[in-house]
């Protein structure tokens, strides 16, 4: 998805969003080179109803446990890494100590909103973050408060990642509290965050930066909509009915290789360069997120998460826990517990936003 003009995020219906495989994972030979990635749809299957843990958690890829690396957008991958790693992933071994402390259930919040033109919207949400089982510091930060819900996954030596992610969240919190949210305002808030990161006395590592992903409710149009935004490899998912769709597109090396037909989606999941991102909010770069506008429908559920979740849970696992837990507080707690039990090798942040009701003019 190309980034639209800053003042006008483009509209896409849920059926046109990037989706994931509808079939259970199975062993198969490497797929041939393709000119474009396949279109995928994930539906709830009997395997999920049986709660088969083998399809809910991921094996450990070669890169998990290493720090994230940020490359410039114009960096070109060498041919030697075009077809991914041939090393077979290992199923993680979880010690008793790693699962002894279950995460606490986050508080669930709700809000009824009366919008222009007689539109009524009711939302319910919850958010949680955890440093994981292998990291001492938590470089993630999140905001979960109407009308903006975001996750920022920091990176950098010492406390550089914490500085970057918190700077972004602070600036966007101020923007949300000021009222009207537009892409131009988000871009300006990120520019201020870049300056905050650069000016901080403890920003010393050149790799300091943060991802940013999330949604906000846009009420400026006649029909309100959800606008998703993204910088980096944190993700926004949408559950609509029995389908789970990945709304955002990762800014990562492996995603560029998949889009170019040089890497399959299966290879990308365990590629040793899957920790390399091509876009981030950092002390020297002014960036604009990609935006996607989505029509609001009653019953929609949004999952906003750092890669600490998606490196531990499969998309089947995310969909499974959404189906098993109607309350976003319960769903976030269940996903967090599963991610930590599977190893919790990175900081994990999850925000779930539910559209309880939406009464107003129908979207065209």
N, C-alpha and C positions, 0 to 999 in steps of 0.2 A: 504494500500500500504506500503510495507516495504521499508525502506530506502536503496538505492543502495550503492555500493562502492563510496567513495567520488570523485574519479576521473572519474566516468562514470555514470552520471544520466541515468536511464533506459528510454527507449522510449515507449510511449503509444500513440495509435491513439485516436482521440477524441471519437470514438465509445466505447472505453474501459474505459473511465474515469468515475468516480463516478457521477451519474446524479440524478435528482430529479423528483418528481411525475408529470405525464402528465395530471392528472385529477384535476378538481377543488376540493378544500377542501370541505369536507362535514362531518356532524356529524355521528359518528358510534361508535359501542361498542369497548371496548379495544381489541386490537388484542392479540391472544395467543402468548406465548413465541416462538421465532424463533431461529434457530441455527445460522442464518446469516441475515444481513439486506437485504431488497429487493433491486432489481435493479430498478432505477427510471429514467424517462425521462421527461423533461419539454418542452412542445411545446406551441406555442402561441395559445390561445383558443379564442372562441367568447367572453368569459367573459373579456378577456384582451382588445379585440377590443372595447368593450363597456366601457372600463375604469372603471370597477366596483371597487370602493375603498375598498370594504369589502375584496377583495382578494389580495390587494396590500400592506396592512399594517397588522401588527401583534397585537394581544391583548397583554396586559402587563403580562409577566410571573412573578412568585413570586420573582425571584431573581433580576429583573431589578431595578436599583437604589442602589444595594449593590456594594461594591468594589469587584474587581476580586480577587480570591484566587488561589495561586499556590501551588500544592501539588507535592511531589516527585513522580517520575515515578512508584516506587514500592509500592505506597500507595494502599491499597485494600479497596474497598467500602464495608460498612457494609450491611448485608442482608436487613436491614430495609429500605434502600433507593433504592433497586434494581428495584422496579416497579414504581418509580416516584411519583410525587405529585398528590394527588386526589383533590387538591384545584382548583376550577374553575377559570380560568384567567378572569381578568376584562378588558373590552375595555377602553383604556385610555381616560380621559376627558381632552381636550386641551383648555386652557384658551385663551382669545383674546390676552393677552400679549405674549403668547408663539409663536404666528404666526404673530405678527405685523412686525417683521423685517425679510424680505426675504433675503436669502444669495445672495451675488453677484455672477454673472457668472464668472467662472475662465477662464483665457486665454487659447486658444487652440494653441498647438504647433505642428509642423510637421517637418519631415525630410526624405529626399531621400538618400538612402545609396547604394553605389556600393560595392558589396562584391566579394570575389574571385570566379573564374570560371564563370564570366559573370552574376552573380546573382544580380538583382536589387530589393531593398526592399523600400517601402514607408510606413511610420508610421505617425499616428496623435494621439495626446493624450492631456489629461487635468487632473489636480488634484486639490483637494480642501480638507480642513480640517476645522472643527468647534468645539468649546467646547461643543456645545449642550445647552439645556435650563436649565439644573439642575446643571452643574458643573462650578465652577469659573475658573479652570485651564484647559488647553488643554494638556493632556499627550500623545497625538498622534503626530507622525511626519511622513513625507513621502518624498520620492525622486521620481521625475518624469523627467528623462532626459536620452536620449538614451546613452547606451544600457541597462540601469537598471531602473526598476520601482518597488518601494517597499512601504509598509506601516508598521509602527511599532506602537503598542498600548501599552504605558507604564502603569505601575501599581506601587503602593507603596505610603506610607504616605508623606505628605508635597509635595515636588517637586521631590520625588524619581522617579516617573514614567516619568517625563519630562527628567530627567538626563539619564535614561536608554534608552528611545526611541531615543533621540537626539544623544547619544553616538553611537548607532548602525547605525543610518543614516549617521553620520559623517564618520565613518570608511568605510562603504560601498560606500559612495560617493568618498572617496579617492581611493578606489579600482577601481571603474568604470572609474575614470579620468585617472588612470594609464594605462588603456588599456585592456589587456587580463583578462577575468573573467572566473574562474574555481571554482568548489566546494572546492578545497583545499585552494584557495585564500579567498573564503568566510569564510571558517572555521577559517582561521588565522585572518581575519578582525574581526570576532565575538569574538575571544579570546582576541584581543586587546580592543574591546569594553567592555568585561567583566572586564578587568583590569581598564579601564577608570571609569567604574561605581563604582568599589570597592574603587578606590583611590579618588573619589570625596568627598570633605569635608562634603557635605550635604547628602551623602548616609548613612542614619542611620537606616532605616527601613529594617527588615529582608525580608519583602515581596517585596522589590524593584526588578523590572525586566521589561521585555517587550516581546511582541510577535514580530514576523517578518514574513511577507509574501510578495510575489511579483514574478516578472519574470525578466529574462534577455535574451538578444539575443545572442545565441552561434554561432559564425562564424568559429569555429575551424574545424568543419567537412566539407566534400565536399558539403553537403546540410545544410544550416543554419537551426536552429530550435529555438524554445522558450523553456526555462527551467524554470519551476515554482519551488519555494522553500517555505518552511513553517516551522515555530516554533510557537506553540500556536493555538489560535482559530480565528485569522484573516484569511481571505479567498481570494482565487483566483477563479473567475468564467470565463468560456469561453462560449461566444455565437457563435455558428456556425450554420448558416442557421436559422431555427426556433426553435432550441434547445438551452437550457441553461444548462451547465454542471458545477458542482462543481469540480474543478481540485484538490484542496488540501483536505486533511483529517484533521479535527480538532484534536489537542492534548488536549482533554478534558475528564473529568470524564464521562459525559453523552455519548460521542462518544464511549468510551470503553465499556459502558454498552450496547449500541446499537449493537456494533460489537459482543458482547458476547451473544446476544439474550435475555438479561435481561430487555431491555427497547425498546419500539417501537420508531420510528422516530417522531411520533406525540406526544408521552409523553415527548420525549427529548426537544421539543420546549418550553415547559412550566415547565420543571423540576426545582425545587428550587436550585439544585446544578449545573445549567448550566453555572454559573460563575466560576466554578472550572476548571483550566487548569492543565495539567500534564507535560508540558514542556514550558520553557521560558528562555530567555537570561537574566541572573542575575549576581549579584556580586560574587557569589560563585560557579556557575555552567558553565562549558564549554560544549556547546551543538552543534550539527550539525543539519542543517535543513534536512527535507525530500525533495527529488528532484524528479521531473517528467518532462521528455522531451516530447515535443509536436511538431508534424510537423506543419510548417507554411502553412496556406492557406489564399488566398486573401479573404477579407470580415470578417475574424475573429475579434471578439471584446473581450477584456479581461477587467474584472472588478476586481480590487484589493481593498479590503476594510477592515476596522476594524469591530468588532462586534457591534459597535454603529450603523452601518447601518443595519446589518442582524437581530438585535434585534427589529428594527422598521419596516423594509420592508420584506415582504415575497419574495421568489424567483420569484413568479409570478409578484410581483411589480417591481423587478429588470429587468426582461425580458420586461415588459410593457414599462418602460421608455427607454430601449434600442431601442425598436421598434418605439417609438414615436419621438425619437431625434437622428438624424443621426450624429450630431456633438457631440464629446465627452464633449465639454464644456457645451453644453446645457443639455446633459444627466446627467452629474455630478451635475449641478445646480438643475435639477428637482428632482433627487434622494435625494439630501441634503434637499431641501425644504419639500419633503414628510416626510423624517425622522424627521425633526424638528417639523413639524406640528403634527406628531403622538406622540409627547412628547419629543423627543430629550434628553433622560435621560442619555446619555453617550456621550463622545467625538465621533465625526463621521469623518472618513477620507475615501475618495474615489479617486481612480485613474482609468481612463478608457483609454485603449490603443487600437487603431484600426489599422488593417493591411489594408491599402488602396490598395496596389498592391504588388505582389510578382512574379517576372519573373525570372525563372531559372530552373535548372534540377528538375524533379518531384521526390518526395520522394517515396521510396519503401515501 
